[in-house]
Amino acid sequence: MTTPIWILLVAASLSSAADMQGDWIAEVSAKGAEPQYARVKLHVEGTSITGTWNQLTVTGTASGDRINLTLLRNGAPAGTLTVTANGGEFRGEGRIPGGGRGGAAQENTAAIKLVRPATPPSGGPRTLDFDPQIFYGYYSAANPPALRIFPGDTVRTRTYDASGRDSERRSAGGNLETGPFYVEGALPGDTLVVKLNRVRVNRDSARQGSRINGRTVTPAYVAAAQYDPAFDGEWKLDREKGIATLAHPTPRMKNFAVPILPMLGCIATAPPGEQVYRGTDLGPFGGNMDYNQMGEGVTLYLPVFHPGGLLTMGDAHAAMGDGELTGSALETSVDVEFVVDVIPGFASAGPRLENADYLMAMGVAGSVTDSIQVATTQLAEWLKREYRLSDSEVAVLLGAVLKYDITEMVDPQFNVVAKVPKSALKMLQ
C-alpha cells in the first residue's frame, strides 16, 4: 500500500521542526553593516516552535524544510524571518532588530544564518600545551585563529619579549603577540574572562631603555639631560633568588637589585570591525596596557567584538615601574598558563581586572585627565552593577578608599587604573 503524500509531507515537516530543537547561534548580515549575533534557543512541539532570541521571545511554525519565525518584544512583533534547512544549518532572510543583540527597536532586512554552537569535548575542561610558531605584531580580526578552545580550558604557552626574543632573537620585534586563541561560544557583546594562573620568566636576561620618555618630564629636563650613550641597560635575572641586577652596572649601581615580578604588557581581544592596531597600541580591546599588576593571580575582563574573541598576549616584563617611564621595562620572555571563560550578554566599555586584593578598572584615553575620568566611571559602573549600590553609595565608598595607578605614559594612549580594595567591599551588606 502506497503511503499518502499528505502523510509524507507532515512527516517531513515534523522532521524539519525536530531538527530545530535546542541551541543555535544566529548570524545576521545586513547590507553595509557588520554581522551581528544572537544566542537562540528553540523548543519544538509538532510543527510549532517557541523559544528565545537573546532577550526576545520567538514563535513560529515549520513547513517542510522551511521555518517561519516571529520575534516578540513584550508580546509585540519585533521582527520576522524565514529560514530553510541547508545541511546542518538554516539560512534565509528576514527583518530583525537592529544591532542583533536583542534590544534595539530599529529593524533591518538581513541575511540570516543559524548554526549550532560548538560542542565541548567529552571529559570536561582540558589543559592544552600550545607552542606558538607564528606571532603577530598587530591586533586585527583578520589574523586567523591559532588554537580553538572552550570556556574552562587551560592553555600553557609562551611569549616573546617586545624586541622579538626569547632565548635568542627570533624576529624584528614590535610587541609580537601569541595567538589568537578562538574561545568557542564568545560573541560580540560578551565579556572574555582570562585568569593568569602562571607567568614565569623563561630566561636569565632582560633589557631596558635608559632614557626617560619626554612625555613624563618637563621640556627643561629633556633639554638639560646628559645621558651616557655607553650606559648598558642589560639585566641579569636570578630566577632562583627572584631578583634582577644590572649585567654591567656602574660603580654607584653595583648593589642595585629589584624583585622579579613577571607581567604581561599586552593582552587583547580583536578590535571592532576591520580596525587594525599596532602591537604597541591600546584601546577598549586591551592591547599594550603595560600594567605591572598583570601577573599571576590576576583575572582580566575584556569586551568581545568578534566571534571567539580572538585573544592574544605578549610583551612580557620581568619587572616594571609605573608608567613604563623609559619606554621599556625589563623586557624578557615568559611561560604563561591561563584559563578562559565567557560572561554572555554583557561587556563593559573597556578592560577591567581583579586580583586577591582589588577590583580595578582601566581608563585608556588621549590624556591623563581623560584616562582618570574613564577609569573612575568604569569602576563606578562596575560597583553599581555588581554590588547594587546607588550613586550616593558609590560616591562615599570611592571617596573614602579609591586608589589610582598610572600604568601607561609613553605609548599612543595613556592608561590609568582606578581600584578599590576588596576589604572595603566585604563590609557591604
N, C-alpha and C positions, 0 to 999 in steps of 0.2 A: 504494500500500500504506500503511495506517494505522500510525503508529508506536505500538508497545505502550505502555500507560500506565506500566508499571514503568520503562521507559527514560526517559520524560519526568520521572518522579519522581526517578530517580537523577541525571539531568542538572540538575534544579532544585537538588538537594542539593549537587552539586558546584559549581554557580554560587554559591550562598549561602556555601559554605565558602571558595571562592576570594575572595569579597568581604571575608572576614575577615583576609586576609593583610596583615601589616605592623604599623604602629604605631597605637596608639589612646590616648586619654585616657579613663579611667573616672571617672565622677561617681557617687558613692554617697550616697544620701539616705535616712538612717534617720529615723523619726518622732521629733521632738523633739530632733534633733541637727543640728549644722552639716553641710553637704555635705562629703564627703571625696573625695580624688582620688588616682588611681594612674596610673602610666605602664604601659601594657600593650603587649607585643609578641607577635604570634601568627604561627605557621608552620603552613601547611596542606598536607597530603598526602591527596588524595582527600577523604573526609569526616572524616578525623582531624585534630585540632587540638592543637598543643603551643605552649608559649610561657612568658612570664613576666608576673607581676603585681607590680610593684615587686620585692621580694626573693623572692616566692613563685613557684613553678612552676605551670604550667597544663596540663591535659589536657582533651580534650573531643571532641565529635562534632557534626556538622551534619546536620539532617534537615529538608529543605525550607527555609523561611525561619527556622527555629528553631535556635539554637545552645545546646548544653548544655556547660557548663564546670565543672571541678572544680579548686579551688585546693589546692596541696600545700605543706606546710612540712616540709622534711627528709623527704619521702616520705609524710608522714601527712596525711590530709584536713584542710583548714583552711577550707573553705567551698565552696559550690556556687552556681551561678547559671544562669538560663535567659534568653536574650535573643532578640528577634525583629527582623528587618530592618524598619526604619522610615525610608524614604527613604535617605539616605546614612548613617544612624545605626543603632545597635541599642539597643533598650530592653527592659527586663524587670525581674526581681527575683531576689533570692537571699539567702543567708546568707553573709556575708563577714566578714573580720577587723575587729574594732572599730578605729576610727581610720583605716582605709583607706590606711595608709601602709606596709603590709607587715610589721608586726611584732607587733601585739597579739594575744593569744590569744582574747580575748572575741569572739563572733560576734554580729552583729545582722542582723535581717531588714530589707532595704532595697530601695528602687527603684534600678535600675542603668541608666545611660546610657553608651554607648560612642560617642565621636565622634573623627573624625580630627584630629590636630594640624594647626594652620595651616601651610601650605607657604610658605616664604620666596620672595619674588620672584626671578626669574632674574637673573643678573648679579652675585650676591654682595651683601655688606652695602651699605646705602645711606647717603647723607648727606641729611638732611631738614631743611628750614627750617620752623620752626613759629612762627607769630605768634599768641600767645595772645590771646583775646578775653574769655574767662571765667576768673575767678580765684576760688579757694575759700579762705575763712578758717577752715577746719576740716578735719580728717582723717577720712575715712569711706569705706568701700567703696561707699556709695550714690552717690558722685559719679561720673557717667558718664565713661568714657574720652574724653579729648580727642584722642588720637592712638594708634594701634596700631603698635607697632614690633617688630622681631625682634632677637634677640641678634646683636651685631656692628654694628647700626645706630648711626650718629652723628646726634645731634639738635643743631641750633643754634636757640636760643630766647632769651628774656629774662625777667626777673622785676621786680616792683615792689619798693619798699622796704617796711618794716614799716608805714608810715603810708598806703600805697596810692598812692605817687607813682612816676613815672619822670621824664620831663621836666616834668610838671605833675601836680597832684593828680587821681587817677582814681577814688578810692573812699574809704570811711571808714576803711580800714586794718584792722589786726588780723593782721599776718603773712599776707597773701594769697599763695596758692600757685599756681604754674604747673603745669598738668597736669590730671588724672592721665594718665600715659603707661602704656598697657597693653603689657606685654612678652610677646609670644607665647611659649608654652611654659613660662612660670614658673608653678609650682604651690605650694600650701601645703606647707611643709616644705623648700622650696628656699631658696637664697640669691640675692638680686638683687645684681649687681655693677654699680656706677656709677663710671666713671672720668671725672673732671673734666679735660677737655683744655684748656679755656679759661674763665676767669672774669674779665671786664673791666668796670670801671665805664663807664657809657654817658652820664654827665652830669657837670657840673662843680661839683656841690654835694652836701652831706650835712648831716644834722642829728643832734645828740647831746643827751641829757639832761645836766643839770649839778648833780644832787644824788646823793650816794652812797646806794645802797639800804640800808635799815635792817638787812637780814639779814647784811650784811658788816662791820658795825662794832658797837661796844658801844652799849647804850642811853644811856650817858652822852654819847657823841659825838653821837648823834642829837638828844638834848635840848639840847646846847650849840651845835650847828651854826647859824651865821647866814648863810644863803645869800642871795645877791643876786638878787632877783626880776627884775632887768633884765639879768642876765647872758645873753649871746646864745650859744647852742650851735650856731650855723650854721658850717659849714666850707666852704672853697673847695678844690676838687680840681684840682690841676695835673697833668693826665694825661700831658703830655709829659715833665715832670720826675719824675713819680711821687711827689709829696709833697702832703700836705694841711696847710693852715693855717687858723686861725680867720678867719672872714669879718670879724668885728668884735671884734678882741682887746682886752683890757685892756692898759695900758702894760706890765705885767710879762710878758705873754704874746705880745707883738708878734713875737718871734723864734721862738716855739714852732712846730715842724713835726714831722709824723710821716710815715713812709713809707706810701704807698698799698699795702695788701696785701689785695686783694679776697677775700671769702669769702662763703659761703652759710650763714646761720644755720640754715636749715631744709631738710632733705631727709628724705623719709619714704616708706615703703610704707603702704598702708591698714592700720589696726589690726585686731586679730582680731574676728571676728563682726560684730555690729551696733554695736560701740563707736564713739563719736564723740568726738573731742578737738578743742579749740580750736587755732588756729594757733600759739598761744604755748605749747602743751603739748609734752611729750616723753615717750618711753617706749621699750619694746623695738622699736617700729616706726621709731624715729628721731624725726623732728619737729624741735622747736626746740632743737637740741643746742648751738648757739652756740659752736662750736669754731673758734678763729681760725686753725686749720690746714686748714680745709675749703675749700681754694682749688685753684688749678691744680696738676695733677700728683698729686692725691690720688685713691685708689681706695677707695670706700666699699662695705662689705658689709652688707646689710640682710636680716633674715628676711622671708620671704614668707608672708602669712596668707590671701591670696585669689588666685584665678587671675589671672595678668597682673601681680601685684604692686601695680599702681596707684601708680606713682611720682609724687611731687610735690616741688616745690622752691620756695624763696623766701627773703624776709627777708635781703637782701644787705647787706653792710657794706663800706665802703672800708678800714676798719681797726678793730681791737677789742683791748682789753687782756683778760687772763684774767679770766673770771668775769662779764663784762658788768656791771661794777661799778655803773654809773649806770642800769641797767635798759634801756639802749640803747647802741649803739655809733655809729660814723659811718654812719648809716642812709642808704643810697643804692640805686640800681638798677643792674643789671648785664646784660651779654650773657653767655650761657652756651653752651658746647659740651661735650656729654658723650656717652659711648658706653656701651652696656649689654651685659651678659652674664648668664648664669644658671649657678649651680652646683647641679645637680639632687640631690635626696635628702639634703641636709644644710643645717641652719640653726643658727646659734649663738643664744644666749639674748638677744642684743641687738646693737646696731651695733658693727662693727669697721671699721678702716681702715688704710691704709698709704700711705706716700709713699716717696721715694727713700732716706730715712734711717731710718725707724722702722716697726715694727709697733705698732698702737695698738688698745686695746680700751676701750670706754666702759662706765661704770657709772652708769646712771640709777636714782636711788632717792630716798627721802624725807629723807635726811640725808647729810652729807658722809662720815660713817663708813661708812654702808651703801654709798654710792657707791664708796668706795675698795675695799671688800670685793668688790662685784660686778665692778668693773673688773679687779682683780687676778685674780679667779677666771676671768673670761673670757680674759684673756691667758694664764694658766697652761694652761687647757684648749686654747687655740689652739696653744701650743708643744708640748703633749703629742701632739696630733693630727697637726699638720703636720710636726713635726721628730722625732717618735717619741722624745721624752725621757721619762725616768722622773720620778716626783715629786721624788726627791732631786736629779736633774739640773736640773729646773726651779727648785727652791728655791735652789740655788747660783747659777744663772745670774741669776735675778731679784734675789737678794740682793746681787749684785755690780754690776748695771748698770741696774736698774729706775729709771724716772723717772715722775713724776706731773704732769699738768696739770689745774688746776681750770678747767673750761670754763663752767659754768653755776651761778650762785649766786642768781639773782633771779627765776626763774620757778617754776612749781608744783613741779618736781622739781629736785634737784641733779644735776650731771653731772661726773664725774671721769674723766680718761683715764689709763690705765696704759700705758706704752710701753717698748719695748725696742729698742736700736739694732741695725740690720741689720749693722753692722760686727761686733758680737759674734756674731751668728748665722752669719756667714761662717766663723767658726773651728770650727763644729761639723762632725763627720765624718758 
